[in-house]
Amino acid sequence: MGLTKSRGNMYEFVDFTWNPIKGHCKFECPYCYVKSIDRFKKWDVPCYLNEKELTVNLGKDRTIFVGSMADMWGEWVKDEWIQRVLGRCTQFSNVYIFQSKNPERFFKFLPWLKTLRCYLGTTLETDQYPREFQTNAPSLNERVEAIGRLRAMNQKVFVTIEPIMQFNLKAFLEDIEFIEPDFVTIGADSKGHFLAEPTWWEVERLIENLMIIKVEIRQKKNLERLRK
């Protein structure tokens, strides 16, 4: 229970993770890292709000990733649970990271989110999934459109390209340029899911072009594997 010190392949800018909403994620993304850890059985249960987590002291002046182990913005998550989690966040002076493959749902909670210092993010592993890729998450286009609208409302937003998959450079850049994120994180598959990955040369071209349009890039250490 409580805050977990950021470690492993977590974002380097995150100090702690906090997971008050637990249980099965219905998006069923094939590369989900939660499924590959020993404790997954504790998460492979129906979604629920852990009441004890709402008593945790979140401290101050920290960057906390809320919901790192399950997408707490999925449509199966009760509104009341999200409101109570956000209410707890408002009691502490921190920067909060919220990430979802269903960014459209952020809009419903903007009254709470606007009272927090926070970043809202979504995952864009590519600009187009290969035919064999299966996920129940909202489409890539839906994510781009939603997070772009949040940015247009002066909300701080980010895009995570992880695990990076093969992409069309021009189309991918157009999506990211439309969003105008505060930063982009880029990482590779860490668990051997045999995804269709780009070459390091293609990754370098993406990074170079993101720099041209003045997007801050935060590379994850696991991206180095693609250099080989």
Backbone as numpy.savetxt, mean C-alpha at the origin, in Angstrom:
# Nx Ny Nz CAx CAy CAz Cx Cy Cz
0.15 -8.24 20.08 -0.68 -7.04 20.08 0.18 -5.80 20.08
-0.31 -4.74 19.50 0.36 -3.46 19.58 1.19 -3.13 18.36
2.07 -2.15 18.52 2.93 -1.73 17.44 4.04 -2.75 17.20
4.39 -2.92 15.95 5.49 -3.80 15.58 6.58 -2.96 14.94
7.78 -3.08 15.44 8.90 -2.33 14.86 9.09 -2.72 13.41
9.23 -1.72 12.56 9.42 -1.98 11.13 10.72 -2.74 10.91
10.64 -3.78 10.11 11.83 -4.59 9.85 11.64 -5.34 8.54
12.65 -6.11 8.15 12.55 -6.90 6.95 12.40 -6.04 5.71
11.41 -6.36 4.90 11.22 -5.66 3.63 10.18 -4.55 3.72
9.90 -4.09 4.93 8.94 -3.00 5.11 9.54 -1.71 4.57
8.71 -0.70 4.35 9.19 0.60 3.90 10.20 1.16 4.90
11.30 1.67 4.40 12.34 2.20 5.29 11.87 3.45 6.02
10.90 4.17 5.45 10.44 5.40 6.09 9.39 5.13 7.18
9.00 3.88 7.36 8.02 3.50 8.37 8.74 3.08 9.64
8.30 3.61 10.78 8.88 3.24 12.07 8.22 2.00 12.65
6.87 1.97 12.57 6.12 0.87 13.15 4.95 0.50 12.25
4.48 -0.73 12.39 3.23 -1.15 11.76 2.22 -1.42 12.87
0.95 -1.26 12.52 -0.13 -1.48 13.49 -1.29 -2.11 12.75
-1.81 -3.22 13.28 -2.85 -3.97 12.58 -4.05 -4.25 13.49
-4.87 -3.24 13.73 -6.05 -3.45 14.59 -7.15 -4.23 13.90
-7.21 -4.20 12.57 -8.18 -4.98 11.81 -7.45 -6.17 11.22
-7.91 -7.35 11.58 -7.19 -8.57 11.23 -8.10 -9.51 10.43
-7.51 -10.56 9.91 -8.29 -11.57 9.23 -8.06 -11.63 7.74
-8.81 -12.48 7.11 -8.63 -12.81 5.70 -8.90 -11.63 4.78
-8.01 -11.44 3.81 -8.19 -10.41 2.79 -8.80 -11.07 1.56
-9.95 -10.57 1.13 -10.68 -11.20 0.02 -10.14 -10.82 -1.35
-9.13 -9.95 -1.42 -8.56 -9.62 -2.72 -7.78 -10.79 -3.30
-7.22 -11.64 -2.43 -6.56 -12.88 -2.86 -5.48 -12.65 -3.91
-4.65 -11.64 -3.73 -3.57 -11.40 -4.68 -2.57 -12.56 -4.61
-2.14 -13.10 -5.73 -1.33 -14.32 -5.74 0.04 -14.17 -5.08
0.56 -12.95 -4.99 1.89 -12.77 -4.41 1.84 -12.32 -2.95
0.68 -12.35 -2.32 0.52 -11.81 -0.97 1.57 -12.39 -0.01
2.35 -11.50 0.61 3.43 -11.96 1.47 2.90 -12.52 2.78
1.70 -12.10 3.20 1.15 -12.58 4.46 0.96 -14.10 4.41
0.59 -14.60 3.24 0.36 -16.03 3.10 1.64 -16.85 3.25
2.77 -16.22 3.08 4.04 -16.95 3.07 4.73 -16.97 4.43
4.13 -16.33 5.43 4.78 -16.28 6.74 4.17 -17.33 7.67
4.92 -17.72 8.67 4.52 -18.80 9.56 3.23 -18.49 10.31
3.00 -17.20 10.57 1.85 -16.83 11.37 0.57 -16.68 10.54
0.61 -17.04 9.25 -0.55 -16.77 8.40 -1.84 -17.38 8.92
-1.77 -18.56 9.56 -2.98 -19.19 10.04 -3.75 -18.29 11.00
-3.03 -17.40 11.68 -3.70 -16.47 12.59 -4.48 -15.41 11.82
-4.12 -15.24 10.55 -4.78 -14.23 9.73 -5.79 -14.83 8.78
-5.75 -16.15 8.61 -6.67 -16.80 7.69 -7.97 -17.16 8.40
-8.59 -16.13 8.96 -9.87 -16.23 9.67 -10.75 -15.09 9.17
-12.04 -15.13 9.41 -12.90 -14.01 8.98 -12.42 -12.69 9.57
-12.57 -11.64 8.81 -12.09 -10.31 9.21 -12.76 -9.85 10.50
-11.98 -9.22 11.38 -12.54 -8.72 12.63 -11.70 -7.55 13.16
-12.30 -6.77 14.03 -11.60 -5.68 14.72 -11.15 -6.21 16.07
-9.86 -6.14 16.35 -9.32 -6.56 17.64 -9.46 -5.39 18.61
-10.40 -5.49 19.51 -10.71 -4.40 20.44 -9.50 -4.01 21.28
-8.67 -4.97 21.64 -7.52 -4.67 22.49 -6.55 -3.72 21.79
-6.51 -3.79 20.45 -5.60 -2.91 19.71 -5.97 -1.44 19.87
-7.23 -1.18 20.17 -7.67 0.22 20.31 -7.25 0.83 21.64
-6.57 0.05 22.47 -6.01 0.59 23.72 -4.51 0.83 23.61
-3.94 0.51 22.45 -2.49 0.64 22.27 -2.07 2.12 22.28
-0.97 2.39 22.96 -0.38 3.73 22.94 0.43 3.88 21.66
-0.03 4.73 20.75 0.64 4.89 19.47 1.82 5.86 19.53
2.01 6.51 20.68 3.16 7.40 20.85 3.02 8.68 20.06
4.16 9.30 19.75 4.14 10.54 18.99 5.36 10.63 18.10
5.24 11.45 17.09 6.33 11.73 16.14 6.86 10.45 15.49
5.96 9.54 15.20 6.32 8.30 14.53 5.62 8.24 13.17
6.15 7.40 12.30 5.46 7.09 11.05 4.96 5.66 11.17
3.64 5.51 11.15 3.02 4.22 11.42 2.20 3.77 10.21
2.49 2.58 9.72 1.74 1.97 8.64 0.58 1.21 9.29
-0.63 1.71 9.08 -1.81 1.11 9.69 -2.43 0.12 8.68
-2.48 -1.15 9.05 -3.07 -2.14 8.18 -2.09 -2.78 7.22
-0.89 -3.07 7.68 0.14 -3.63 6.80 -0.08 -5.11 6.49
-0.89 -5.78 7.30 -1.07 -7.23 7.15 -2.38 -7.62 6.49
-3.25 -6.67 6.26 -4.53 -6.94 5.61 -5.06 -5.61 5.09
-5.75 -5.64 3.96 -6.27 -4.39 3.39 -7.50 -3.97 4.20
-7.31 -3.02 5.12 -8.41 -2.62 6.00 -9.46 -1.76 5.30
-9.27 -1.52 3.99 -10.22 -0.70 3.23 -11.03 -1.54 2.26
-10.93 -2.86 2.38 -11.74 -3.73 1.55 -13.22 -3.55 1.87
-14.09 -3.83 0.91 -15.52 -3.61 1.10 -16.10 -4.51 2.19
-15.43 -5.57 2.56 -15.91 -6.48 3.60 -15.63 -5.95 5.00
-14.84 -4.89 5.12 -14.51 -4.32 6.42 -15.61 -3.32 6.82
-16.12 -3.46 8.03 -17.23 -2.62 8.48 -16.81 -1.16 8.63
-17.69 -0.25 8.23 -17.42 1.19 8.39 -17.06 1.53 9.83
-17.80 0.97 10.76 -17.59 1.29 12.17 -16.18 0.95 12.61
-15.65 -0.17 12.11 -14.29 -0.57 12.49 -13.28 0.46 12.02
-13.43 0.88 10.77 -12.49 1.86 10.22 -12.58 3.18 10.98
-13.81 3.61 11.28 -14.00 4.85 12.03 -13.32 4.78 13.40
-13.43 3.66 14.05 -12.84 3.53 15.38 -11.32 3.52 15.31
-10.77 2.89 14.29 -9.31 2.89 14.11 -8.83 4.32 13.85
-9.50 5.03 12.95 -9.11 6.40 12.65 -9.28 7.29 13.88
-10.33 7.04 14.65 -10.53 7.80 15.88 -9.37 7.63 16.84
-8.85 6.41 16.93 -7.69 6.17 17.79 -6.47 6.91 17.26
-6.31 6.92 15.96 -5.18 7.62 15.35 -5.21 9.11 15.69
-6.39 9.69 15.72 -6.50 11.14 15.97 -6.03 11.52 17.38
-5.93 10.55 18.26 -5.54 10.84 19.64 -4.03 10.96 19.82
-3.27 10.71 18.73 -1.81 10.72 18.81 -1.23 11.51 17.64
-0.14 12.20 17.90 0.48 13.03 16.88 1.54 12.24 16.12
1.11 11.58 15.06 2.01 10.78 14.23 1.70 11.02 12.76
2.53 10.47 11.91 2.23 10.40 10.48 1.75 8.98 10.21
0.60 8.86 9.55 0.02 7.55 9.30 0.05 7.21 7.81
0.39 5.98 7.53 0.40 5.47 6.17 -0.78 4.52 6.01
-1.66 4.84 5.06 -2.79 3.97 4.73 -2.65 3.56 3.26
-2.69 2.27 3.01 -2.49 1.77 1.65 -3.59 0.78 1.32
-4.15 0.88 0.12 -5.23 -0.02 -0.25 -5.29 -0.23 -1.75
-5.75 -1.41 -2.14 -6.07 -1.65 -3.54 -7.52 -1.27 -3.83
-8.14 -0.66 -2.85 -9.50 -0.14 -3.00 -9.52 1.33 -2.57
-8.71 2.18 -3.22 -8.59 3.58 -2.77 -9.89 4.38 -2.88
-10.84 3.90 -3.64 -12.14 4.59 -3.73 -12.77 4.72 -2.35
-12.51 3.77 -1.48 -13.15 3.80 -0.16 -12.58 4.89 0.74
-11.40 5.40 0.42 -10.85 6.50 1.21 -11.81 7.68 1.25
-12.52 7.91 0.14 -13.39 9.09 0.05 -14.44 9.10 1.16
-14.94 7.95 1.51 -15.99 7.87 2.52 -15.51 8.34 3.89
-14.20 8.27 4.10 -13.66 8.58 5.42 -12.80 9.84 5.42
-12.95 10.66 4.39 -12.16 11.89 4.32 -12.35 12.81 5.52
-13.54 12.93 6.11 -13.66 13.78 7.30 -12.71 13.38 8.41
-12.45 12.10 8.56 -11.50 11.63 9.57 -10.06 11.77 9.06
-9.83 11.38 7.83 -8.49 11.40 7.27 -7.92 12.81 7.20
-8.77 13.79 6.94 -8.29 15.16 6.83 -7.86 15.75 8.17
-8.21 15.10 9.25 -7.76 15.56 10.57 -6.40 14.97 10.94
-5.91 14.05 10.11 -4.66 13.37 10.40 -3.54 13.83 9.48
-2.32 13.69 9.95 -1.17 13.79 9.05 -0.98 12.39 8.47
-1.33 12.24 7.21 -1.30 10.90 6.64 -1.04 10.93 5.15
-0.64 9.78 4.64 -0.47 9.54 3.20 -1.38 8.39 2.82
-2.09 8.56 1.71 -2.96 7.51 1.20 -2.31 6.92 -0.05
-2.17 5.62 -0.07 -1.47 5.01 -1.19 -2.24 3.86 -1.82
-1.82 3.51 -3.01 -2.36 2.33 -3.67 -1.24 1.61 -4.39
-1.50 0.35 -4.72 -0.52 -0.49 -5.40 -0.78 -0.50 -6.90
0.26 -0.21 -7.67 0.23 -0.36 -9.12 1.48 -1.16 -9.49
1.34 -2.45 -9.57 2.51 -3.28 -9.86 2.92 -3.19 -11.32
2.00 -2.75 -12.16 2.18 -2.70 -13.60 1.08 -1.80 -14.14
1.06 -1.59 -15.45 -0.06 -0.87 -16.05 -1.08 -1.84 -16.62
-0.73 -3.13 -16.66 -1.65 -4.13 -17.21 -1.24 -5.51 -16.74
-2.16 -6.22 -16.09 -1.86 -7.56 -15.63 -1.77 -8.53 -16.81
-0.88 -9.51 -16.71 -0.89 -10.57 -17.72 -2.17 -11.38 -17.62
-2.53 -12.05 -18.68 -3.82 -12.75 -18.76 -3.99 -13.77 -17.63
-2.90 -14.41 -17.24 -3.02 -15.48 -16.24 -3.06 -14.96 -14.80
-2.87 -13.66 -14.61 -2.84 -13.09 -13.27 -4.26 -12.95 -12.73
-4.49 -13.45 -11.53 -5.83 -13.43 -10.95 -5.84 -12.67 -9.63
-6.74 -11.70 -9.49 -6.93 -10.98 -8.24 -8.37 -10.50 -8.18
-8.89 -10.38 -6.97 -10.24 -9.86 -6.78 -10.24 -8.37 -6.49
-9.08 -7.75 -6.54 -8.97 -6.32 -6.23 -9.57 -5.48 -7.36
-9.95 -4.23 -7.06 -10.40 -3.33 -8.11 -9.36 -3.22 -9.22
-9.81 -2.88 -10.41 -8.90 -2.83 -11.56 -7.84 -1.76 -11.38
-6.78 -1.89 -12.14 -5.71 -0.90 -12.12 -6.25 0.48 -12.50
-7.11 0.54 -13.50 -7.68 1.83 -13.92 -8.49 2.47 -12.81
-9.25 1.66 -12.07 -10.03 2.19 -10.96 -9.13 2.78 -9.88
-8.03 2.11 -9.62 -7.10 2.60 -8.60 -6.45 3.92 -9.03
-6.03 3.97 -10.29 -5.41 5.19 -10.81 -6.37 6.36 -10.72
-7.61 6.14 -11.14 -8.60 7.21 -11.16 -8.90 7.71 -9.74
-9.05 6.79 -8.80 -9.40 7.16 -7.44 -8.27 7.91 -6.74
-7.05 7.39 -6.83 -5.95 8.04 -6.13 -5.60 9.37 -6.78
-5.84 9.47 -8.11 -5.63 10.74 -8.79 -6.62 11.80 -8.33
-7.86 11.40 -8.10 -8.86 12.35 -7.61 -8.54 12.81 -6.20
-8.02 11.91 -5.38 -7.62 12.29 -4.03 -6.50 13.32 -4.08
-5.55 13.11 -4.97 -4.46 14.06 -5.13 -4.99 15.43 -5.57
-5.99 15.42 -6.47 -6.58 16.68 -6.95 -7.28 17.43 -5.82
-7.62 16.71 -4.75 -8.25 17.32 -3.58 -7.21 17.73 -2.54
-5.94 17.77 -2.96 -4.82 18.17 -2.10 -4.53 17.19 -0.98
-4.92 15.96 -1.18 -4.56 14.91 -0.23 -3.17 14.39 -0.59
-2.37 14.10 0.41 -1.05 13.53 0.17 -1.22 12.06 -0.22
-0.66 11.68 -1.37 -0.84 10.32 -1.87 0.49 9.75 -2.34
0.53 8.43 -2.43 1.72 7.77 -2.97 1.29 6.54 -3.75
2.21 6.05 -4.55 2.01 4.84 -5.34 3.12 3.86 -4.98
2.75 2.62 -4.75 3.77 1.59 -4.54 3.77 0.64 -5.72
4.92 0.52 -6.35 5.10 -0.41 -7.47 5.82 -1.63 -6.92
5.04 -2.50 -6.30 5.64 -3.68 -5.66 4.60 -4.78 -5.52
4.92 -5.98 -5.95 6.14 -6.33 -6.67 6.05 -5.90 -8.13
7.09 -5.23 -8.59 7.07 -4.70 -9.95 6.95 -5.84 -10.96
6.09 -5.63 -11.95 5.87 -6.61 -13.00 6.11 -5.95 -14.35
6.13 -6.72 -15.40 6.36 -6.15 -16.72 5.33 -5.07 -17.02
5.78 -4.02 -17.69 4.92 -2.87 -17.92 5.22 -2.24 -19.26
4.27 -1.45 -19.73 4.48 -0.61 -20.90 4.91 0.75 -20.38
6.11 1.15 -20.68 6.69 2.35 -20.08 5.81 3.58 -20.31
5.40 3.81 -21.54 4.62 5.01 -21.86 3.30 5.03 -21.09
2.58 3.92 -21.10 1.28 3.87 -20.42 1.44 3.99 -18.91
2.47 3.33 -18.38 2.70 3.36 -16.93 3.04 4.77 -16.48
3.89 5.44 -17.21 4.25 6.81 -16.87 3.05 7.74 -16.94
2.18 7.52 -17.92 0.98 8.36 -18.05 0.09 8.21 -16.82
-0.04 6.99 -16.33 -0.84 6.76 -15.12 -0.24 7.50 -13.93
1.06 7.36 -13.75 1.71 7.97 -12.59 1.71 9.49 -12.71
1.90 9.99 -13.92 1.88 11.44 -14.12 0.49 12.00 -13.85
-0.55 11.25 -14.20 -1.91 11.67 -13.91 -2.13 11.79 -12.40
-1.59 10.84 -11.65 -1.76 10.83 -10.20 -0.99 11.96 -9.52
0.21 12.26 -10.01 1.10 13.25 -9.38 1.36 12.91 -7.91
1.85 11.71 -7.64 2.03 11.29 -6.24 3.15 12.06 -5.55
3.06 12.13 -4.23 4.13 12.75 -3.45 5.40 11.93 -3.54
5.25 10.62 -3.66 6.41 9.76 -3.88 5.94 8.43 -4.44
6.89 7.70 -5.00 6.64 6.36 -5.54 7.65 5.41 -4.90
7.17 4.28 -4.40 8.10 3.26 -3.92 8.16 2.16 -4.98
9.33 1.58 -5.13 9.51 0.50 -6.11 10.21 -0.67 -5.43
9.62 -1.85 -5.55 10.21 -3.05 -4.97 9.93 -4.25 -5.84
10.64 -5.34 -5.58 10.48 -6.57 -6.35 9.88 -7.67 -5.49
9.47 -8.73 -6.13 8.93 -9.89 -5.43 10.01 -10.49 -4.54
9.66 -10.70 -3.28 10.64 -11.24 -2.33 10.44 -12.71 -2.01
9.33 -13.28 -2.47 8.97 -14.62 -2.02 8.93 -15.67 -3.13
9.51 -15.37 -4.29 9.61 -16.37 -5.34 8.29 -16.82 -5.93
7.46 -15.86 -6.34 6.16 -16.20 -6.91 6.19 -16.35 -8.43
7.37 -16.24 -9.01 7.55 -16.45 -10.46 6.66 -15.51 -11.28
6.69 -14.24 -10.91 5.93 -13.24 -11.63 6.65 -12.85 -12.92
5.91 -12.27 -13.84 6.51 -11.74 -15.06 7.17 -10.40 -14.71
8.48 -10.42 -14.57 9.20 -9.24 -14.09 9.93 -8.52 -15.22
10.15 -7.22 -15.07 10.93 -6.48 -16.08 12.41 -6.75 -15.91
13.16 -6.41 -16.92 14.62 -6.46 -16.80 15.10 -5.26 -15.99
16.36 -5.33 -15.53 16.90 -4.19 -14.79 16.99 -2.96 -15.69
17.26 -3.17 -16.96 17.32 -2.06 -17.91 15.97 -1.36 -17.98
14.89 -2.12 -17.99 13.56 -1.52 -18.03 13.25 -0.77 -16.73
13.69 -1.33 -15.62 13.50 -0.64 -14.33 14.25 0.68 -14.32
15.48 0.66 -14.82 16.27 1.89 -14.88 15.61 2.95 -15.74
15.04 2.55 -16.86 14.33 3.49 -17.74 13.14 4.10 -17.01
12.42 3.27 -16.26 11.29 3.78 -15.49 11.76 4.82 -14.47
12.81 4.49 -13.75 13.33 5.41 -12.73 13.80 6.71 -13.37
14.52 6.61 -14.48 15.00 7.81 -15.17 13.86 8.71 -15.60
12.79 8.12 -16.11 11.65 8.91 -16.57 10.85 9.49 -15.41
10.79 8.77 -14.31 10.13 9.33 -13.13 10.90 10.53 -12.60
12.20 10.46 -12.68 13.03 11.59 -12.26 12.79 12.80 -13.17
12.60 12.56 -14.45 12.37 13.65 -15.40 11.09 14.40 -15.05
10.04 13.65 -14.63 8.78 14.32 -14.27 8.76 14.71 -12.79
9.95 14.63 -12.17 10.16 15.13 -10.81 9.30 14.40 -9.76
9.27 13.08 -9.87 8.61 12.24 -8.87 9.67 11.70 -7.92
9.44 11.87 -6.62 10.37 11.30 -5.65 10.27 9.78 -5.68
11.43 9.12 -5.74 11.47 7.65 -5.83 12.11 7.09 -4.57
11.44 6.11 -3.99 11.97 5.43 -2.82 12.12 3.95 -3.17
13.36 3.56 -3.45 13.62 2.18 -3.86 13.75 1.27 -2.64
13.16 0.09 -2.75 13.31 -0.90 -1.69 14.52 -1.78 -1.97
15.11 -2.30 -0.92 16.33 -3.09 -1.07 16.13 -4.33 -1.94
14.92 -4.88 -1.91 14.71 -6.10 -2.68 14.75 -5.88 -4.18
14.71 -4.61 -4.60 14.78 -4.31 -6.02 16.15 -4.68 -6.60
17.16 -4.74 -5.75 18.52 -5.03 -6.18 18.62 -6.41 -6.83
17.73 -7.31 -6.48 17.77 -8.65 -7.06 17.67 -8.62 -8.58
16.94 -7.64 -9.13 16.74 -7.57 -10.56 17.99 -7.08 -11.30
18.97 -6.61 -10.57 20.24 -6.21 -11.20 21.00 -7.41 -11.73
20.76 -8.57 -11.15 21.58 -9.76 -11.44 21.19 -10.37 -12.77
